[in-house]
Amino acid sequence: MNKTDLISVVSCKTELSKANTKKVVEAFMEAVAEALQREGKVTIAGFGTFSVVDRCMRVGINPRTKQVIEIPAHKSVKFKAGADLTNSVQ
């Protein structure tokens, strides 16, 4: 499912217009991103937890040229699914 599919499904379930649903989805994503920048962690009970993690510098291989490259240290976002979400998939 991509963002457009998500907007369509939520729009049908809530009877909101797609335009309004798009605003809600984008506002949610923006709120999560801002909270991650401020606090480093966002927990939504029953859904899951987003957290910022530090990735160390590592060595990789450019798949096109097969050349060894250095991948610099950086921050990344990690998601851990909550119990309700995990159980709904099984």
N, C-alpha and C positions, 0 to 999 in steps of 0.2 A: 504494500500500500504506500502510495506517495502522498504528498501534501494535498494535491487536488482531490484524490480519492477520499482522504480523510475529511476534507471540507464537504464533499458530497454526502458522505454517510452521516456526519454530524448534522448537516442541514436537514436531511430527511428525518432523523430521529427527534430533532428539536422543533421542526416546522419553522425554523428561521430561514431567511433568504440566504442564498449562497454568498452574497456580498457581505451580509452581517456575520455569517459564520466564518468567512475568511478573516474578518476583522478580529473576531474572538480568538481564532487559532493563532493568528499573528501576534496578538496581544499576549497570549499565554506563552508563546515561544520567547518573546521579548522579555517578559517578566522573569522567566526561568533564567535567561542569559544574564540579566541584570543582577539577580540574586546570587548566581554563581560567581560573578565578578566581585560582589560585596562580601558574601559569606562563605563561598567555596562549597556549599552543599545545599541541596533542595530536596526535601522529603515530602512526598505526597502519599499519605497513608493509603494502603491497599493497592497502590499503583507501583511505586518504586522510589529510588533515590538517585538523583544526579549528583555527582561530585567532581571536583577538579583534582586531577592527579598530575604530579610532576613526572615527566618521562626523561630518563637519563640520555646522555649522548650515546649513540651507538653507531656501529658500522653496518652499512647495507650495500646492496648491489643494484646498480641502475639496470633494470630489466632490458632496456633497449640496447645499451652499449656494453653491458656486462662489466662495467667499470666499478671498482670499489669506491664508495662514497661515504662521507661522514654525515650522519644525520644529527643535527644539533639537538641539545636538550630543549624541551618545550613543555608547555602545559597542555593537557587534553581533558576531555570530559568523559567520565565513565558513568554508565547506568547500571544499576542493580535492580532487577524486577522484584516487586513486593510479593508477598505470599498470595494475595487475592489474584493478582495478575498471573502468577505462575500456575496456580491451581485451575484457573479458567482455561488454560491452554491444554491441559492434560485430559 
